[in-house]
Amino acid sequence: MDEIDVRIIGRLRENSRAAFADIGVAVGLSASAVKRRVDKLVRDGIIRGFTVEVDPAVDGLAVEAYVELFCRGTVAPKDLKRILSAVPEVVQAGTVSGDADAVAYMRATDIRALEDALERVRLAPNVNHTKSSIVLSQLIDRPRL
């Protein structure tokens, strides 16, 4: 990967629907040269896919929460992943340093649905308890880079 590839990826991050011709103007290549580079970046696994981000509220997922998980004893990350993968309201999760063993970001249609999802997490054999914070207002929501 060279500097031109980095610039092409930067343009695609800004707008994954950008025309190869428009990207070419920005990076100093023809549209066909940009297409060949993008195809190679996809083939090499550097670009993993193209997507569209839709406001979750459109799907009725207006309630957001950050949930800390505290487990009994030592729990392997793969076990936490299995537990959390079984709850569709868990959008993102990771193990963390500090007092909690993991943190999950959850989205639900309403408070009742969030409470039901939290209960499914709490009932997992290795989960001792959770600590939830419901999002009142989103301050920053940057696209992932």
Secondary structure, 3 states (H helix, E strand, C coil): CCHHHHHHHHHHHHCCCCCHHHHHHHHCCCHHHHHHHHHHHHHCCCCCCCCCCCCHHHHCCCEEEEEEEEECCCCCHHHHHHHHHCCCCEEEEEECCCCCCEEEEEEECCHHHHHHHHHHHHCCCCEEEEEEEECCCCCCCCCCC
